[in-house]
């Protein structure tokens, strides 16, 4: 079943948490605790593309820079 809420006509926002992890969230929905808006709002595909361009290291900040043995 295709969810109309996921169509390219619905507006989405890129959100980020304290660990620097990015996600998308539907415009108008209350954000979960710990997440904040980045200011980028567009269609779902555009938001996902923006995340792909601006978030190259998908590891949480707490593990970035750790050297594996």
C-alpha positions, 0 to 999 in steps of 0.5 A, spaced: 500 500 500 502 506 498 502 512 503 499 518 500 503 522 506 510 519 503 508 522 496 513 528 493 507 533 494 508 533 502 513 537 505 518 535 509 524 538 514 531 535 515 532 534 522 538 533 526 540 530 533 545 532 538 550 526 535 549 530 528 545 524 526 540 527 520 533 525 518 527 527 515 520 529 519 513 531 516 512 539 516 507 540 522 508 534 526 511 535 533 519 533 533 521 528 538 525 530 544 532 531 542 531 533 535 531 540 532 530 543 525 536 544 520 532 549 516 531 545 510 524 544 508 522 541 501 519 534 498 521 528 501 526 526 495 529 533 496 530 532 503 534 525 502 538 528 497 540 534 501 542 529 507 546 525 502 550 531 500 551 535 507 552 529 512 558 525 509 560 521 515 553 518 518 557 515 524 554 519 531 559 524 533 561 520 539 564 515 535 567 519 530 575 520 531 575 513 534 580 509 531 579 502 531 584 497 533 
